[in-house]
């Protein structure tokens, strides 16, 4: 019986050592798990912050994109208006060029008529001058 008691005490001590060892291991495991949870929570917080920043940047980019689209539409409308104005100015320029060509043609025609009239009058003046000289000579002869 005494042997059995000693053996039983050894077993109880062995079981108690195992329990103490398991408790120690469990405490270390719980501590490591707690540290891992803290690390994961920190990582999750950082990822959440990164995601929020990216969402904010995406919203800001969307706003910028919309603003740029509005500016593009406004510029396209201005461009169409300027092209319309250009077309009207080209038509007006073409009309004025036609008028200038007609005026040049008319001017050339008038200049030709003027030169012809000038030649005719110059010829007439020469004839009259010759006649005057003849009459002057005749008058001088008669005097």
Buried (B, 14 or more C-beta within 10 A) or exposed (E): EEEEEEEEEEEEEEEEEEEEEEEEEEEEEEEEEEEEEEEEEEEEEEEEEEEEEEEEEEEEEEEEEEEEEEEEEEEEEEEEEEEEEEEEEEEEEEEEEEEEEEEEEEEEEEEEEEEEEEEEEEEEEEEEEEEEEEEEEEEEEEE
